[in-house]
Amino acid sequence: MDRATRQRCESLARTLRYILGVAPDEYGLVPDPEGWCPLKNLALALAEDKAWPGMTPTRLADLAWQMDPCPFEFDDKRVRLVPDPEGTLHPPQREQNPPPTLLYYGSRRKPYAVHRRDGIQPANNEEIVLAREAEMALRIARRREPKPILLEVNTRIAEARGTRLLSYGSHLFVANMLPPEALFGPPPKEELEDRPVKKPKPAKTEGPRLPSLDSLAQSSAWNPAMDRLIARDPEAAKQLLKRRRERKRVDWKDAARKEKRRGN
């Protein structure tokens, strides 16, 4: 490993050490009680930093062989700090602190109407991550969708309906569920109306079509020569049909005059 690569790895390791061991909440991350954090979530949070554009889970996992000894443990799709025997790192813990009246959650657009109607019930006993500031909630949500919808969570109503709220660091709270009565945001109908209208696809341009048998039966007898002319030279066929229509008009007038003379 050359010097530049080694320095890059050491810089990344220092950043990860701060995120996982000191203040994961500053990056909108909540590791599980054992300190494990999904590699995907960690990579998305790092990619928001100008120092680490395009960060991927694979690049993070490469630290396992690029550093010796490696200060991180990797388990399938998760990562955590190697336990610190000296106790120099103190990551935040889930604590029962009184929440503010309002917290914020960034919802994806597709399930938004369901969230407003039925509330939010996380799958697999996961936690719902809420933020003290609206911008942090949107920052977390943008990792799942470019244009999330901001929901305000009334913590008084939520706790009265059975929600358990625990603080995590200085920026986040976690909840076990959120009832619909505690969620406030734009009405789902208005949100759907704000979606960009899809532009209709331009009609496919097609070449000249041969007249159908039905149209020929209704207008005149089938004429193979005219079909071939339409296929070969549509402009010439157009002029020929125009002359025939004009001739028919003349013939009609002549026939009317003859009939009139007979009556006299």
C-alpha positions as CSV (number, residue, x, y, z in Angstrom):
1,M,0.0,0.0,0.0
2,D,1.4,3.4,-1.0
3,R,1.6,6.3,1.4
4,A,-1.4,8.2,-0.1
5,T,-3.6,5.1,0.2
6,R,-2.5,4.5,3.8
7,Q,-3.2,8.1,4.7
8,R,-6.6,7.9,3.1
9,C,-7.5,4.8,5.1
10,E,-6.3,6.3,8.3
11,S,-8.4,9.4,7.7
12,L,-11.5,7.3,7.0
13,A,-10.9,5.2,10.1
14,R,-10.7,8.4,12.2
15,T,-14.0,9.6,10.8
16,L,-15.7,6.2,11.4
17,R,-14.3,6.1,14.9
18,Y,-15.9,9.5,15.6
19,I,-19.2,8.5,14.0
20,L,-19.5,5.1,15.7
21,G,-17.9,5.8,19.0
22,V,-18.8,9.4,19.8
23,A,-21.7,11.1,17.9
24,P,-23.6,8.9,15.5
25,D,-26.7,11.1,16.0
26,E,-24.8,14.0,14.3
27,Y,-25.0,11.9,11.1
28,G,-28.6,10.8,11.6
29,L,-27.5,7.2,12.6
30,V,-28.7,5.0,15.4
31,P,-26.6,1.8,15.9
32,D,-28.3,-1.0,17.7
33,P,-27.6,-1.5,21.5
34,E,-24.6,-3.6,20.7
35,G,-23.0,-0.9,18.5
36,W,-23.7,-2.5,15.1
37,C,-24.6,-0.1,12.2
38,P,-25.7,-1.2,8.7
39,L,-22.9,-0.6,6.2
40,K,-25.4,0.8,3.7
41,N,-26.7,3.5,6.1
42,L,-23.1,4.4,7.1
43,A,-22.0,4.7,3.5
44,L,-24.9,6.9,2.6
45,A,-24.2,9.2,5.6
46,L,-20.6,9.5,4.7
47,A,-21.4,10.2,1.0
48,E,-23.1,13.4,2.1
49,D,-19.7,14.7,3.3
50,K,-17.7,16.5,0.6
51,A,-14.6,14.6,1.9
52,W,-16.1,11.2,1.0
53,P,-18.2,11.5,-2.2
54,G,-19.4,8.2,-3.7
55,M,-18.7,6.2,-0.5
56,T,-20.0,2.6,-0.8
57,P,-20.4,-0.3,1.6
58,T,-17.7,-2.2,-0.3
59,R,-15.1,0.6,0.3
60,L,-15.9,0.5,4.0
61,A,-15.6,-3.2,4.2
62,D,-12.1,-3.0,2.5
63,L,-10.8,-1.5,5.7
64,A,-10.8,-5.0,7.2
65,W,-7.8,-6.0,5.1
66,Q,-6.3,-2.5,4.5
67,M,-5.6,-1.9,8.2
68,D,-3.7,-4.1,10.5
69,P,-4.9,-4.2,13.2
70,C,-8.3,-3.0,12.1
71,P,-10.3,-1.0,14.7
72,F,-13.6,-2.2,13.3
73,E,-15.5,-5.5,13.3
74,F,-17.4,-6.4,10.1
75,D,-20.3,-8.9,10.3
76,D,-22.0,-9.6,7.0
77,K,-23.6,-6.2,6.2
78,R,-22.9,-4.5,9.5
79,V,-19.9,-2.8,11.2
80,R,-19.0,-1.7,14.7
81,L,-16.0,-0.5,16.7
82,V,-13.8,-3.1,18.3
83,P,-14.8,-3.0,22.0
84,D,-12.7,-0.4,23.8
85,P,-11.3,-1.9,27.0
86,E,-10.0,1.5,28.2
87,G,-13.4,3.1,27.9
88,T,-12.2,6.2,26.0
89,L,-15.2,6.2,23.7
90,H,-18.7,7.0,25.0
91,P,-21.3,6.6,22.3
92,P,-24.8,7.9,23.2
93,Q,-27.3,5.5,24.8
94,R,-31.1,5.3,24.6
95,E,-32.4,7.4,27.5
96,Q,-35.8,8.3,28.9
97,N,-35.6,12.0,28.6
98,P,-38.7,14.2,28.1
99,P,-39.2,14.9,24.4
100,P,-40.1,18.3,22.9
101,T,-43.7,18.8,21.9
102,L,-42.8,18.3,18.2
103,L,-40.4,15.9,16.6
104,Y,-40.0,15.4,12.8
105,Y,-40.0,12.4,10.5
106,G,-39.3,12.3,6.7
107,S,-41.8,10.0,5.0
108,R,-41.3,8.4,1.5
109,R,-44.0,9.5,-0.9
110,K,-45.4,6.1,-1.8
111,P,-46.5,5.0,1.8
112,Y,-47.3,8.6,2.8
113,A,-51.1,8.3,2.5
114,V,-50.9,5.0,4.5
115,H,-48.9,6.7,7.2
116,R,-51.5,9.4,7.6
117,R,-54.3,6.9,7.7
118,D,-52.9,4.1,9.8
119,G,-49.8,5.5,11.5
120,I,-46.3,4.0,11.3
121,Q,-45.6,0.5,12.4
122,P,-42.0,-0.6,11.8
123,A,-41.3,-4.1,10.6
124,N,-39.0,-6.6,12.4
125,N,-39.1,-4.7,15.7
126,E,-37.1,-1.9,14.2
127,E,-37.1,1.6,15.6
128,I,-38.5,4.7,14.0
129,V,-35.9,7.5,14.0
130,L,-37.2,11.0,14.7
131,A,-35.3,14.2,14.7
132,R,-35.4,17.4,16.8
133,E,-34.9,19.5,13.7
134,A,-36.9,19.3,10.4
135,E,-33.7,19.5,8.3
136,M,-32.2,16.5,10.0
137,A,-35.4,14.5,9.4
138,L,-35.3,15.3,5.7
139,R,-31.6,14.6,5.6
140,I,-32.2,11.1,6.9
141,A,-35.2,10.6,4.6
142,R,-33.3,11.7,1.4
143,R,-31.1,8.6,1.8
144,R,-34.2,6.6,0.8
145,E,-36.0,9.1,-1.5
146,P,-34.9,12.3,-3.2
147,K,-38.0,14.3,-2.3
148,P,-39.5,13.0,1.0
149,I,-42.5,14.6,2.8
150,L,-42.0,16.1,6.2
151,L,-44.3,14.9,9.0
152,E,-44.6,16.7,12.4
153,V,-45.0,14.3,15.3
154,N,-47.0,15.5,18.3
155,T,-45.2,13.7,21.1
156,R,-47.9,14.4,23.7
157,I,-50.6,12.7,21.6
158,A,-48.2,9.9,20.6
159,E,-47.3,9.0,24.2
160,A,-51.0,9.1,25.2
161,R,-51.6,6.5,22.4
162,G,-48.9,4.2,23.7
163,T,-45.7,5.4,21.9
164,R,-42.5,4.9,23.8
165,L,-40.0,7.6,23.0
166,L,-36.3,7.4,23.9
167,S,-33.7,10.1,23.3
168,Y,-30.5,9.2,21.4
169,G,-27.8,11.8,21.6
170,S,-28.5,15.5,21.1
171,H,-30.3,15.3,17.8
172,L,-32.5,12.2,17.7
173,F,-35.2,10.2,19.3
174,V,-36.4,6.6,18.6
175,A,-40.0,5.4,18.8
176,N,-41.6,1.9,18.7
177,M,-44.6,3.1,16.8
178,L,-46.5,6.3,15.8
179,P,-50.3,6.6,15.8
180,P,-52.0,8.4,13.0
181,E,-53.6,11.0,15.4
182,A,-50.0,12.2,16.2
183,L,-48.9,12.8,12.6
184,F,-49.4,16.1,10.9
185,G,-48.5,17.0,7.3
186,P,-49.9,18.0,4.0
187,P,-53.1,16.2,3.1
188,P,-52.4,13.1,0.9
189,K,-54.8,14.3,-1.8
190,E,-53.0,17.6,-2.2
191,E,-49.6,15.9,-2.1
192,L,-50.6,13.7,-5.0
193,E,-51.8,16.6,-7.0
194,D,-48.4,18.3,-6.6
195,R,-46.7,15.4,-8.4
196,P,-45.3,16.4,-11.8
197,V,-47.7,15.5,-14.6
198,K,-46.2,13.0,-17.0
199,K,-45.9,14.4,-20.5
200,P,-47.7,12.4,-23.1
201,K,-45.5,10.4,-25.4
202,P,-45.3,11.9,-28.9
203,A,-47.4,9.9,-31.4
204,K,-45.4,7.6,-33.6
205,T,-45.0,8.8,-37.1
206,E,-46.2,6.2,-39.6
207,G,-45.9,6.0,-43.3
208,P,-48.8,6.2,-45.7
209,R,-51.4,3.5,-45.0
210,L,-53.2,1.5,-47.7
211,P,-57.0,2.1,-47.7
212,S,-58.9,-0.5,-45.8
213,L,-61.3,-2.8,-47.6
214,D,-64.2,-1.3,-45.7
215,S,-63.3,2.3,-46.7
216,L,-63.0,1.2,-50.3
217,A,-66.3,-0.6,-50.2
218,Q,-68.0,2.5,-49.0
219,S,-66.3,4.9,-51.4
220,S,-65.7,3.1,-54.6
221,A,-64.7,-0.2,-56.1
222,W,-61.3,-1.5,-55.0
223,N,-58.6,-0.3,-57.3
224,P,-55.2,-2.2,-57.0
225,A,-53.5,0.3,-59.2
226,M,-54.4,3.1,-56.8
227,D,-53.1,1.0,-53.8
228,R,-49.8,0.7,-55.5
229,L,-49.6,4.4,-56.3
230,I,-50.4,5.3,-52.7
231,A,-47.6,3.0,-51.5
232,R,-45.1,4.2,-54.1
233,D,-45.8,7.9,-54.3
234,P,-48.3,9.2,-51.7
235,E,-48.1,12.8,-53.0
236,A,-49.0,11.8,-56.6
237,A,-51.8,9.7,-55.3
238,K,-53.1,12.7,-53.3
239,Q,-53.1,14.8,-56.5
240,L,-54.9,12.1,-58.5
241,L,-57.6,11.7,-55.9
242,K,-58.0,15.5,-55.8
243,R,-58.6,15.6,-59.6
244,R,-61.0,12.7,-59.4
245,R,-63.0,14.5,-56.7
246,E,-63.1,17.7,-58.8
247,R,-64.2,15.6,-61.8
248,K,-67.0,14.1,-59.8
249,R,-68.2,17.5,-58.8
250,V,-68.3,18.5,-62.5
251,D,-70.1,15.3,-63.5
252,W,-72.7,15.9,-60.8
253,K,-73.4,19.4,-62.1
254,D,-73.6,18.1,-65.7
255,A,-76.1,15.4,-64.6
256,A,-78.2,18.0,-62.8
257,R,-78.3,20.3,-65.8
258,K,-79.4,17.4,-68.1
259,E,-82.1,16.4,-65.7
260,K,-83.3,20.0,-65.6
261,R,-83.4,20.2,-69.4
262,R,-85.4,16.9,-69.6
263,G,-88.0,18.4,-67.3
264,N,-88.4,21.4,-69.5
